[in-house]
Each structure stands twice: as structure tokens, then as C-alpha cells.
Amino acid sequence: MGISRIKVNMSKVLLLDVDGVVIRPRNKYFSETYSQDYGVPIEEIVPFFKGGYKRAAIGEVDIKDVLLSYLIKWGWKGNVDEFLRYWFESERDTDEKVMEFVSELRHRGVKVHLVSDNEANRAKYLMEDVGLKNIFDGAFFSSALGVTKSDPEFYKKVVEKLKVKPEEVEYWDDDPKNVEVAKGVGINAQVYGSFEEFKERVVKI
């Protein structure tokens, strides 16, 4: 039964995690993909994600500025922009069932926003190149908020910007740790396991 025949009476706002919910779960981390594609030891790639990337994810630095020295070590022959496109295009496949359901929900008047730990360049890529800006009402990225989803402050800022109460927000994330942090703020948060479970619960609310 489609939701068009069901009276939707739910929270004011639905928040969805990007990677693992809207973007299909990755089979492997990008560091593993690059290591295999270019023969670079994984040990030489991981430090970037533990250092410079984390700073970029909260907007402290532009990832392009910290990537250059690593690309030289990794033997990348192109420029930084070419590397970012190679990276981003490897993690852009959307779950069409989720996308269609979101469109249905919005047609019924439900506000649906994205939340994600992402640096500014990929955030722009997801919204513009992948086209998520055309599917969702808006998005909250860690690089813009200055804090990641593992911190209660992230959700407090989201609620404040949405001008709603925490209990008026329904949130789905595939990472149980983020779910627990959001619950601590008062948000009705759920662990995303499958599309079927997600759709069934949202329709019932």
C-alpha cells in the first residue's frame, strides 16, 4: 500500500544520514579502494583520514590544502580536483527506494533533511552533482556546523536551525553511536538497518 492512501501524522522533521542510508553502504573504505587501484600501502593512506581529513570534516581547513602533500606521497599523477572527483564518484550511488520514498513523504508535506559528517567539497558534490538538493528540503553537514555527529552539539545546532523541539524530530542513521548521541539530546532516533523496516516504521508514526 502506498503512503498516498495513508494519513501521515508524524514528527515535524525527518532527518536522514547520508552515507549508509541515502548513499548505499560502501563495500570498502575509499582508503582500501585507492590502495588496491594504485598499489599504495594502506598504512600510507590512513594517516590522512586520521589527521587532515578530520580537520576538514569540521571546517577547520580546506581538504585541498591538506591533500597535496599526501598525493605526492601516494604517487597520484593528476591534480587535486581530479583526485577528489575520482574519490567522490566512487561513493555516490543513491538508494533509489529511499529517494522515491522521500519524494512521496515530501509530497505529503513532510520536511526531510540530510545530516552528514562530510567536508565541504564532498558536501557540495553530493548536493549539486548527485542532485540531492533537488530531493531534500535541506542538509546539515559537519563542515558547516563545525562539529561532527558524534557530538551532542551537532544535533542541538540542527534543532536550533530548524526551529523545532528535539522531540519533533525523527532521525535515522546506520551508526548506533550517532543514534545514541541524538537520543541524548531528546531526538527520536533510530538505527537504520533496512529500507523495509525504515519505511514501515515511518508510515506508522
Contacts in CASP RR format, 6 or more apart in sequence:
PFRMAT RR
TARGET T0000
AUTHOR 0000-0000-0000
METHOD contacts of the structure
MODEL  1
MGISRIKVNMSKVLLLDVDGVVIRPRNKYFSETYSQDYGVPIEEIVPFFK
GGYKRAAIGEVDIKDVLLSYLIKWGWKGNVDEFLRYWFESERDTDEKVME
FVSELRHRGVKVHLVSDNEANRAKYLMEDVGLKNIFDGAFFSSALGVTKS
DPEFYKKVVEKLKVKPEEVEYWDDDPKNVEVAKGVGINAQVYGSFEEFKE
RVVKI
2 104 0 8 1.000
3 101 0 8 1.000
3 104 0 8 1.000
3 105 0 8 1.000
3 108 0 8 1.000
3 203 0 8 1.000
4 104 0 8 1.000
4 107 0 8 1.000
4 108 0 8 1.000
6 203 0 8 1.000
8 105 0 8 1.000
8 108 0 8 1.000
8 109 0 8 1.000
8 110 0 8 1.000
8 203 0 8 1.000
9 205 0 8 1.000
10 110 0 8 1.000
10 170 0 8 1.000
10 202 0 8 1.000
10 205 0 8 1.000
11 167 0 8 1.000
11 168 0 8 1.000
11 169 0 8 1.000
11 170 0 8 1.000
11 188 0 8 1.000
11 205 0 8 1.000
12 111 0 8 1.000
12 162 0 8 1.000
12 164 0 8 1.000
12 168 0 8 1.000
12 169 0 8 1.000
13 111 0 8 1.000
13 112 0 8 1.000
13 113 0 8 1.000
13 162 0 8 1.000
13 164 0 8 1.000
13 168 0 8 1.000
13 169 0 8 1.000
13 170 0 8 1.000
14 105 0 8 1.000
14 110 0 8 1.000
14 111 0 8 1.000
14 112 0 8 1.000
14 113 0 8 1.000
14 169 0 8 1.000
14 170 0 8 1.000
14 171 0 8 1.000
14 172 0 8 1.000
14 202 0 8 1.000
15 112 0 8 1.000
15 113 0 8 1.000
15 114 0 8 1.000
15 115 0 8 1.000
15 140 0 8 1.000
15 158 0 8 1.000
15 169 0 8 1.000
15 170 0 8 1.000
15 171 0 8 1.000
15 172 0 8 1.000
15 187 0 8 1.000
16 22 0 8 1.000
16 98 0 8 1.000
16 102 0 8 1.000
16 112 0 8 1.000
16 113 0 8 1.000
16 114 0 8 1.000
16 115 0 8 1.000
16 136 0 8 1.000
16 171 0 8 1.000
16 172 0 8 1.000
17 114 0 8 1.000
17 115 0 8 1.000
17 116 0 8 1.000
17 149 0 8 1.000
17 172 0 8 1.000
17 173 0 8 1.000
17 174 0 8 1.000
17 175 0 8 1.000
17 178 0 8 1.000
17 192 0 8 1.000
18 114 0 8 1.000
18 115 0 8 1.000
18 116 0 8 1.000
18 118 0 8 1.000
18 126 0 8 1.000
18 132 0 8 1.000
18 139 0 8 1.000
19 25 0 8 1.000
19 26 0 8 1.000
19 91 0 8 1.000
19 116 0 8 1.000
19 118 0 8 1.000
20 26 0 8 1.000
20 174 0 8 1.000
20 192 0 8 1.000
21 95 0 8 1.000
21 98 0 8 1.000
21 172 0 8 1.000
21 173 0 8 1.000
21 174 0 8 1.000
21 192 0 8 1.000
21 198 0 8 1.000
22 94 0 8 1.000
22 95 0 8 1.000
22 98 0 8 1.000
22 99 0 8 1.000
22 102 0 8 1.000
22 114 0 8 1.000
22 132 0 8 1.000
23 91 0 8 1.000
23 92 0 8 1.000
23 93 0 8 1.000
23 94 0 8 1.000
23 95 0 8 1.000
23 126 0 8 1.000
24 93 0 8 1.000
24 94 0 8 1.000
24 95 0 8 1.000
25 174 0 8 1.000
26 91 0 8 1.000
30 87 0 8 1.000
30 90 0 8 1.000
30 91 0 8 1.000
31 42 0 8 1.000
31 45 0 8 1.000
31 46 0 8 1.000
31 49 0 8 1.000
32 42 0 8 1.000
33 90 0 8 1.000
34 40 0 8 1.000
34 45 0 8 1.000
34 74 0 8 1.000
34 87 0 8 1.000
35 41 0 8 1.000
35 42 0 8 1.000
35 45 0 8 1.000
38 74 0 8 1.000
38 75 0 8 1.000
38 76 0 8 1.000
40 74 0 8 1.000
40 75 0 8 1.000
44 73 0 8 1.000
44 74 0 8 1.000
45 70 0 8 1.000
45 74 0 8 1.000
48 66 0 8 1.000
48 67 0 8 1.000
48 70 0 8 1.000
52 61 0 8 1.000
52 63 0 8 1.000
52 66 0 8 1.000
53 63 0 8 1.000
53 66 0 8 1.000
53 119 0 8 1.000
55 61 0 8 1.000
55 66 0 8 1.000
56 62 0 8 1.000
56 63 0 8 1.000
56 66 0 8 1.000
56 119 0 8 1.000
56 120 0 8 1.000
56 143 0 8 1.000
57 117 0 8 1.000
57 118 0 8 1.000
57 119 0 8 1.000
57 142 0 8 1.000
57 143 0 8 1.000
57 148 0 8 1.000
58 142 0 8 1.000
58 143 0 8 1.000
58 145 0 8 1.000
58 146 0 8 1.000
58 147 0 8 1.000
58 148 0 8 1.000
59 119 0 8 1.000
59 120 0 8 1.000
59 142 0 8 1.000
59 143 0 8 1.000
59 144 0 8 1.000
59 146 0 8 1.000
60 146 0 8 1.000
62 120 0 8 1.000
62 121 0 8 1.000
63 84 0 8 1.000
63 119 0 8 1.000
63 120 0 8 1.000
63 121 0 8 1.000
64 80 0 8 1.000
64 81 0 8 1.000
64 84 0 8 1.000
64 121 0 8 1.000
67 80 0 8 1.000
67 83 0 8 1.000
67 84 0 8 1.000
68 80 0 8 1.000
71 78 0 8 1.000
71 80 0 8 1.000
71 83 0 8 1.000
76 83 0 8 1.000
84 121 0 8 1.000
84 122 0 8 1.000
84 125 0 8 1.000
87 122 0 8 1.000
88 121 0 8 1.000
88 122 0 8 1.000
88 125 0 8 1.000
88 126 0 8 1.000
88 129 0 8 1.000
92 125 0 8 1.000
92 126 0 8 1.000
92 129 0 8 1.000
92 130 0 8 1.000
94 130 0 8 1.000
94 132 0 8 1.000
95 195 0 8 1.000
97 195 0 8 1.000
97 199 0 8 1.000
98 195 0 8 1.000
98 198 0 8 1.000
99 135 0 8 1.000
101 195 0 8 1.000
101 199 0 8 1.000
101 202 0 8 1.000
102 112 0 8 1.000
102 135 0 8 1.000
102 136 0 8 1.000
103 135 0 8 1.000
105 112 0 8 1.000
105 202 0 8 1.000
106 112 0 8 1.000
106 137 0 8 1.000
111 137 0 8 1.000
112 136 0 8 1.000
112 137 0 8 1.000
113 136 0 8 1.000
113 137 0 8 1.000
113 138 0 8 1.000
113 139 0 8 1.000
113 140 0 8 1.000
113 158 0 8 1.000
113 162 0 8 1.000
114 132 0 8 1.000
114 136 0 8 1.000
114 138 0 8 1.000
114 139 0 8 1.000
114 140 0 8 1.000
115 139 0 8 1.000
115 140 0 8 1.000
115 141 0 8 1.000
115 149 0 8 1.000
115 154 0 8 1.000
115 158 0 8 1.000
115 171 0 8 1.000
115 173 0 8 1.000
116 123 0 8 1.000
116 126 0 8 1.000
116 139 0 8 1.000
116 140 0 8 1.000
116 141 0 8 1.000
116 142 0 8 1.000
116 149 0 8 1.000
117 141 0 8 1.000
117 142 0 8 1.000
117 148 0 8 1.000
117 149 0 8 1.000
117 150 0 8 1.000
118 126 0 8 1.000
118 141 0 8 1.000
118 142 0 8 1.000
118 143 0 8 1.000
119 143 0 8 1.000
120 141 0 8 1.000
120 143 0 8 1.000
120 144 0 8 1.000
123 139 0 8 1.000
123 141 0 8 1.000
123 143 0 8 1.000
123 144 0 8 1.000
126 132 0 8 1.000
126 139 0 8 1.000
127 133 0 8 1.000
127 139 0 8 1.000
132 139 0 8 1.000
133 139 0 8 1.000
140 154 0 8 1.000
140 157 0 8 1.000
140 158 0 8 1.000
140 161 0 8 1.000
142 148 0 8 1.000
142 149 0 8 1.000
142 154 0 8 1.000
145 153 0 8 1.000
145 154 0 8 1.000
145 157 0 8 1.000
145 158 0 8 1.000
147 153 0 8 1.000
147 154 0 8 1.000
147 157 0 8 1.000
148 154 0 8 1.000
149 155 0 8 1.000
149 173 0 8 1.000
149 175 0 8 1.000
149 178 0 8 1.000
149 181 0 8 1.000
149 182 0 8 1.000
150 177 0 8 1.000
150 178 0 8 1.000
150 181 0 8 1.000
151 181 0 8 1.000
152 181 0 8 1.000
152 184 0 8 1.000
152 185 0 8 1.000
154 181 0 8 1.000
155 166 0 8 1.000
155 171 0 8 1.000
155 181 0 8 1.000
155 182 0 8 1.000
155 185 0 8 1.000
155 187 0 8 1.000
156 185 0 8 1.000
158 169 0 8 1.000
159 165 0 8 1.000
159 166 0 8 1.000
159 169 0 8 1.000
159 185 0 8 1.000
159 187 0 8 1.000
162 169 0 8 1.000
166 185 0 8 1.000
166 186 0 8 1.000
166 187 0 8 1.000
167 186 0 8 1.000
167 187 0 8 1.000
167 188 0 8 1.000
169 187 0 8 1.000
169 188 0 8 1.000
170 187 0 8 1.000
170 188 0 8 1.000
170 190 0 8 1.000
170 202 0 8 1.000
170 205 0 8 1.000
171 179 0 8 1.000
171 182 0 8 1.000
171 187 0 8 1.000
171 188 0 8 1.000
171 189 0 8 1.000
171 190 0 8 1.000
172 189 0 8 1.000
172 190 0 8 1.000
172 191 0 8 1.000
172 192 0 8 1.000
172 198 0 8 1.000
173 179 0 8 1.000
173 182 0 8 1.000
173 189 0 8 1.000
173 190 0 8 1.000
173 191 0 8 1.000
173 192 0 8 1.000
174 191 0 8 1.000
174 192 0 8 1.000
174 193 0 8 1.000
175 191 0 8 1.000
176 191 0 8 1.000
178 189 0 8 1.000
179 189 0 8 1.000
179 190 0 8 1.000
179 191 0 8 1.000
180 189 0 8 1.000
182 189 0 8 1.000
183 189 0 8 1.000
190 198 0 8 1.000
190 201 0 8 1.000
192 198 0 8 1.000
END
